[in-house]
């Protein structure tokens, strides 16, 4: 059996289409471990946030700005 490092090395040597296929399969395997209720809750939240942005209820900010604001709050 390959070590994780060996597996990564082998995977990175695959053609792009094969790497995409591999990633899709890995993600599918992780998604089956997700609690369905948690997934539904996150989907609802994501749709709510999408709608807020579309309706101009909120103004989106970049991840960089959001992290800077969080760091500033934590430094207080």
N, CA, C and O atoms as a GROMACS GRO file, in nm:
protein
  304
    1UNK      N    1   0.085  -0.118   0.000
    1UNK     CA    2   0.000   0.000   0.000
    1UNK      C    3   0.089   0.124   0.000
    1UNK      O    4   0.191   0.129   0.068
    2UNK      N    5   0.048   0.223  -0.078
    2UNK     CA    6   0.124   0.348  -0.088
    2UNK      C    7   0.108   0.433   0.037
    2UNK      O    8   0.001   0.434   0.099
    3UNK      N    9   0.213   0.505   0.073
    3UNK     CA   10   0.200   0.604   0.180
    3UNK      C   11   0.125   0.724   0.122
    3UNK      O   12   0.109   0.736   0.001
    4UNK      N   13   0.079   0.810   0.209
    4UNK     CA   14   0.007   0.929   0.163
    4UNK      C   15   0.097   1.013   0.072
    4UNK      O   16   0.053   1.063  -0.030
    5UNK      N   17   0.223   1.027   0.110
    5UNK     CA   18   0.317   1.106   0.030
    5UNK      C   19   0.334   1.045  -0.109
    5UNK      O   20   0.337   1.116  -0.209
    6UNK      N   21   0.346   0.912  -0.115
    6UNK     CA   22   0.361   0.844  -0.244
    6UNK      C   23   0.234   0.860  -0.328
    6UNK      O   24   0.241   0.880  -0.450
    7UNK      N   25   0.121   0.849  -0.263
    7UNK     CA   26  -0.006   0.864  -0.333
    7UNK      C   27  -0.020   1.005  -0.392
    7UNK      O   28  -0.063   1.021  -0.506
    8UNK      N   29   0.018   1.105  -0.313
    8UNK     CA   30   0.014   1.244  -0.362
    8UNK      C   31   0.106   1.259  -0.482
    8UNK      O   32   0.068   1.320  -0.583
    9UNK      N   33   0.226   1.206  -0.473
    9UNK     CA   34   0.322   1.215  -0.583
    9UNK      C   35   0.264   1.152  -0.709
    9UNK      O   36   0.272   1.210  -0.818
   10UNK      N   37   0.207   1.033  -0.695
   10UNK     CA   38   0.146   0.964  -0.809
   10UNK      C   39   0.028   1.043  -0.864
   10UNK      O   40   0.014   1.057  -0.986
   11UNK      N   41  -0.056   1.095  -0.776
   11UNK     CA   42  -0.175   1.170  -0.820
   11UNK      C   43  -0.134   1.295  -0.897
   11UNK      O   44  -0.196   1.329  -0.998
   12UNK      N   45  -0.031   1.364  -0.850
   12UNK     CA   46   0.014   1.486  -0.918
   12UNK      C   47   0.075   1.460  -1.054
   12UNK      O   48   0.086   1.551  -1.137
   13UNK      N   49   0.115   1.336  -1.079
   13UNK     CA   50   0.172   1.302  -1.210
   13UNK      C   51   0.064   1.264  -1.312
   13UNK      O   52   0.095   1.243  -1.429
   14UNK      N   53  -0.060   1.254  -1.268
   14UNK     CA   54  -0.170   1.220  -1.358
   14UNK      C   55  -0.203   1.338  -1.449
   14UNK      O   56  -0.175   1.453  -1.415
   15UNK      N   57  -0.263   1.311  -1.565
   15UNK     CA   58  -0.311   1.421  -1.650
   15UNK      C   59  -0.422   1.498  -1.579
   15UNK      O   60  -0.486   1.446  -1.488
   16UNK      N   61  -0.443   1.622  -1.619
   16UNK     CA   62  -0.542   1.709  -1.554
   16UNK      C   63  -0.679   1.645  -1.543
   16UNK      O   64  -0.741   1.650  -1.437
   17UNK      N   65  -0.727   1.585  -1.650
   17UNK     CA   66  -0.862   1.526  -1.647
   17UNK      C   67  -0.871   1.415  -1.544
   17UNK      O   68  -0.975   1.400  -1.479
   18UNK      N   69  -0.765   1.338  -1.527
   18UNK     CA   70  -0.765   1.232  -1.426
   18UNK      C   71  -0.760   1.289  -1.285
   18UNK      O   72  -0.822   1.236  -1.194
   19UNK      N   73  -0.684   1.399  -1.267
   19UNK     CA   74  -0.678   1.462  -1.135
   19UNK      C   75  -0.813   1.520  -1.097
   19UNK      O   76  -0.855   1.510  -0.982
   20UNK      N   77  -0.882   1.580  -1.195
   20UNK     CA   78  -1.017   1.633  -1.169
   20UNK      C   79  -1.109   1.520  -1.127
   20UNK      O   80  -1.184   1.534  -1.030
   21UNK      N   81  -1.105   1.409  -1.198
   21UNK     CA   82  -1.188   1.294  -1.166
   21UNK      C   83  -1.157   1.244  -1.024
   21UNK      O   84  -1.249   1.214  -0.947
   22UNK      N   85  -1.029   1.236  -0.991
   22UNK     CA   86  -0.988   1.191  -0.858
   22UNK      C   87  -1.040   1.285  -0.750
   22UNK      O   88  -1.092   1.239  -0.648
   23UNK      N   89  -1.027   1.414  -0.771
   23UNK     CA   90  -1.076   1.513  -0.674
   23UNK      C   91  -1.226   1.499  -0.656
   23UNK      O   92  -1.275   1.503  -0.543
   24UNK      N   93  -1.299   1.485  -0.766
   24UNK     CA   94  -1.445   1.469  -0.756
   24UNK      C   95  -1.481   1.348  -0.671
   24UNK      O   96  -1.571   1.354  -0.588
   25UNK      N   97  -1.411   1.237  -0.693
   25UNK     CA   98  -1.439   1.115  -0.616
   25UNK      C   99  -1.404   1.133  -0.468
   25UNK      O  100  -1.476   1.085  -0.381
   26UNK      N  101  -1.294   1.202  -0.440
   26UNK     CA  102  -1.256   1.227  -0.301
   26UNK      C  103  -1.359   1.315  -0.232
   26UNK      O  104  -1.397   1.289  -0.117
   27UNK      N  105  -1.405   1.418  -0.301
   27UNK     CA  106  -1.507   1.507  -0.244
   27UNK      C  107  -1.636   1.431  -0.220
   27UNK      O  108  -1.699   1.446  -0.115
   28UNK      N  109  -1.676   1.348  -0.317
   28UNK     CA  110  -1.797   1.267  -0.299
   28UNK      C  111  -1.786   1.179  -0.175
   28UNK      O  112  -1.882   1.162  -0.101
   29UNK      N  113  -1.667   1.122  -0.153
   29UNK     CA  114  -1.650   1.034  -0.037
   29UNK      C  115  -1.660   1.112   0.093
   29UNK      O  116  -1.708   1.058   0.193
   30UNK      N  117  -1.617   1.237   0.093
   30UNK     CA  118  -1.628   1.321   0.213
   30UNK      C  119  -1.772   1.367   0.234
   30UNK      O  120  -1.819   1.375   0.348
   31UNK      N  121  -1.841   1.398   0.125
   31UNK     CA  122  -1.978   1.445   0.136
   31UNK      C  123  -2.069   1.341   0.198
   31UNK      O  124  -2.167   1.376   0.265
   32UNK      N  125  -2.040   1.215   0.177
   32UNK     CA  126  -2.124   1.110   0.235
   32UNK      C  127  -2.110   1.105   0.387
   32UNK      O  128  -2.195   1.048   0.456
   33UNK      N  129  -2.003   1.164   0.439
   33UNK     CA  130  -1.981   1.168   0.584
   33UNK      C  131  -2.052   1.285   0.651
   33UNK      O  132  -2.058   1.291   0.774
   34UNK      N  133  -2.105   1.378   0.573
   34UNK     CA  134  -2.166   1.499   0.628
   34UNK      C  135  -2.307   1.470   0.675
   34UNK      O  136  -2.386   1.408   0.604
   35UNK      N  137  -2.338   1.516   0.794
   35UNK     CA  138  -2.472   1.501   0.849
   35UNK      C  139  -2.570   1.576   0.759
   35UNK      O  140  -2.549   1.693   0.726
   36UNK      N  141  -2.677   1.509   0.720
   36UNK     CA  142  -2.774   1.567   0.627
   36UNK      C  143  -2.839   1.693   0.682
   36UNK      O  144  -2.864   1.788   0.608
   37UNK      N  145  -2.868   1.695   0.812
   37UNK     CA  146  -2.930   1.814   0.873
   37UNK      C  147  -2.835   1.934   0.870
   37UNK      O  148  -2.878   2.047   0.846
   38UNK      N  149  -2.709   1.908   0.894
   38UNK     CA  150  -2.609   2.016   0.889
   38UNK      C  151  -2.598   2.068   0.747
   38UNK      O  152  -2.590   2.189   0.725
   39UNK      N  153  -2.596   1.978   0.650
   39UNK     CA  154  -2.588   2.019   0.510
   39UNK      C  155  -2.708   2.104   0.470
   39UNK      O  156  -2.692   2.205   0.401
   40UNK      N  157  -2.827   2.065   0.512
   40UNK     CA  158  -2.947   2.142   0.481
   40UNK      C  159  -2.940   2.281   0.544
   40UNK      O  160  -2.978   2.380   0.481
   41UNK      N  161  -2.892   2.287   0.668
   41UNK     CA  162  -2.879   2.416   0.736
   41UNK      C  163  -2.783   2.507   0.662
   41UNK      O  164  -2.813   2.625   0.641
   42UNK      N  165  -2.667   2.454   0.620
   42UNK     CA  166  -2.570   2.535   0.546
   42UNK      C  167  -2.624   2.578   0.410
   42UNK      O  168  -2.600   2.690   0.367
   43UNK      N  169  -2.696   2.488   0.343
   43UNK     CA  170  -2.756   2.524   0.214
   43UNK      C  171  -2.855   2.638   0.230
   43UNK      O  172  -2.857   2.731   0.149
   44UNK      N  173  -2.937   2.632   0.335
   44UNK     CA  174  -3.034   2.738   0.362
   44UNK      C  175  -2.963   2.869   0.389
   44UNK      O  176  -3.002   2.974   0.338
   45UNK      N  177  -2.858   2.864   0.470
   45UNK     CA  178  -2.780   2.985   0.502
   45UNK      C  179  -2.714   3.043   0.377
   45UNK      O  180  -2.715   3.165   0.357
   46UNK      N  181  -2.657   2.957   0.293
   46UNK     CA  182  -2.592   3.004   0.171
   46UNK      C  183  -2.692   3.073   0.078
   46UNK      O  184  -2.661   3.176   0.019
   47UNK      N  185  -2.811   3.015   0.065
   47UNK     CA  186  -2.914   3.075  -0.020
   47UNK      C  187  -2.960   3.209   0.037
   47UNK      O  188  -2.984   3.304  -0.037
   48UNK      N  189  -2.973   3.216   0.170
   48UNK     CA  190  -3.013   3.341   0.236
   48UNK      C  191  -2.909   3.449   0.208
   48UNK      O  192  -2.944   3.562   0.175
   49UNK      N  193  -2.782   3.415   0.223
   49UNK     CA  194  -2.675   3.512   0.198
   49UNK      C  195  -2.670   3.554   0.052
   49UNK      O  196  -2.650   3.672   0.021
   50UNK      N  197  -2.690   3.458  -0.038
   50UNK     CA  198  -2.694   3.490  -0.181
   50UNK      C  199  -2.806   3.590  -0.210
   50UNK      O  200  -2.786   3.688  -0.281
   51UNK      N  201  -2.922   3.564  -0.153
   51UNK     CA  202  -3.037   3.652  -0.175
   51UNK      C  203  -3.013   3.791  -0.117
   51UNK      O  204  -3.052   3.891  -0.177
   52UNK      N  205  -2.948   3.798   0.000
   52UNK     CA  206  -2.917   3.927   0.061
   52UNK      C  207  -2.824   4.009  -0.028
   52UNK      O  208  -2.839   4.131  -0.040
   53UNK      N  209  -2.728   3.942  -0.090
   53UNK     CA  210  -2.636   4.012  -0.180
   53UNK      C  211  -2.709   4.057  -0.305
   53UNK      O  212  -2.692   4.170  -0.351
   54UNK      N  213  -2.791   3.970  -0.360
   54UNK     CA  214  -2.866   4.005  -0.482
   54UNK      C  215  -2.964   4.119  -0.458
   54UNK      O  216  -2.985   4.203  -0.545
   55UNK      N  217  -3.024   4.122  -0.339
   55UNK     CA  218  -3.122   4.227  -0.306
   55UNK      C  219  -3.056   4.353  -0.251
   55UNK      O  220  -3.125   4.449  -0.216
   56UNK      N  221  -2.924   4.352  -0.243
   56UNK     CA  222  -2.847   4.465  -0.189
   56UNK      C  223  -2.883   4.494  -0.044
   56UNK      O  224  -2.873   4.608   0.002
   57UNK      N  225  -2.925   4.390   0.029
   57UNK     CA  226  -2.952   4.403   0.172
   57UNK      C  227  -2.820   4.414   0.248
   57UNK      O  228  -2.810   4.483   0.349
   58UNK      N  229  -2.719   4.344   0.197
   58UNK     CA  230  -2.585   4.350   0.256
   58UNK      C  231  -2.485   4.378   0.145
   58UNK      O  232  -2.511   4.352   0.027
   59UNK      N  233  -2.372   4.430   0.184
   59UNK     CA  234  -2.264   4.458   0.089
   59UNK      C  235  -2.154   4.356   0.113
   59UNK      O  236  -2.097   4.352   0.222
   60UNK      N  237  -2.121   4.273   0.015
   60UNK     CA  238  -2.016   4.174   0.036
   60UNK      C  239  -1.879   4.240   0.051
   60UNK      O  240  -1.854   4.347  -0.006
   61UNK      N  241  -1.793   4.176   0.129
   61UNK     CA  242  -1.655   4.223   0.143
   61UNK      C  243  -1.563   4.106   0.112
   61UNK      O  244  -1.604   3.990   0.119
   62UNK      N  245  -1.440   4.136   0.078
   62UNK     CA  246  -1.344   4.031   0.045
   62UNK      C  247  -1.305   3.954   0.170
   62UNK      O  248  -1.318   4.004   0.282
   63UNK      N  249  -1.259   3.833   0.150
   63UNK     CA  250  -1.211   3.752   0.261
   63UNK      C  251  -1.097   3.819   0.335
   63UNK      O  252  -1.086   3.809   0.457
   64UNK      N  253  -1.012   3.888   0.260
   64UNK     CA  254  -0.898   3.958   0.320
   64UNK      C  255  -0.946   4.065   0.418
   64UNK      O  256  -0.893   4.077   0.528
   65UNK      N  257  -1.045   4.142   0.378
   65UNK     CA  258  -1.099   4.246   0.465
   65UNK      C  259  -1.169   4.184   0.586
   65UNK      O  260  -1.154   4.232   0.698
   66UNK      N  261  -1.245   4.078   0.563
   66UNK     CA  262  -1.315   4.011   0.673
   66UNK      C  263  -1.216   3.960   0.777
   66UNK      O  264  -1.237   3.977   0.897
   67UNK      N  265  -1.108   3.896   0.731
   67UNK     CA  266  -1.007   3.846   0.825
   67UNK      C  267  -0.939   3.959   0.900
   67UNK      O  268  -0.910   3.946   1.020
   68UNK      N  269  -0.912   4.069   0.833
   68UNK     CA  270  -0.851   4.184   0.899
   68UNK      C  271  -0.943   4.238   1.007
   68UNK      O  272  -0.896   4.274   1.116
   69UNK      N  273  -1.072   4.244   0.979
   69UNK     CA  274  -1.168   4.292   1.079
   69UNK      C  275  -1.174   4.197   1.199
   69UNK      O  276  -1.183   4.241   1.313
   70UNK      N  277  -1.170   4.067   1.173
   70UNK     CA  278  -1.173   3.969   1.282
   70UNK      C  279  -1.048   3.982   1.368
   70UNK      O  280  -1.056   3.980   1.491
   71UNK      N  281  -0.932   3.996   1.303
   71UNK     CA  282  -0.806   4.013   1.379
   71UNK      C  283  -0.812   4.137   1.467
   71UNK      O  284  -0.768   4.136   1.582
   72UNK      N  285  -0.868   4.244   1.412
   72UNK     CA  286  -0.880   4.369   1.487
   72UNK      C  287  -0.968   4.349   1.610
   72UNK      O  288  -0.936   4.398   1.719
   73UNK      N  289  -1.078   4.280   1.594
   73UNK     CA  290  -1.169   4.253   1.707
   73UNK      C  291  -1.100   4.168   1.812
   73UNK      O  292  -1.113   4.194   1.932
   74UNK      N  293  -1.026   4.067   1.768
   74UNK     CA  294  -0.959   3.976   1.863
   74UNK      C  295  -0.845   4.043   1.938
   74UNK      O  296  -0.809   3.999   2.048
   75UNK      N  297  -0.788   4.147   1.881
   75UNK     CA  298  -0.677   4.218   1.946
   75UNK      C  299  -0.723   4.311   2.057
   75UNK      O  300  -0.640   4.360   2.134
   76UNK      N  301  -0.851   4.336   2.067
   76UNK     CA  302  -0.903   4.428   2.169
   76UNK      C  303  -0.892   4.370   2.307
   76UNK      O  304  -0.931   4.435   2.404
   0.00000   0.00000   0.00000
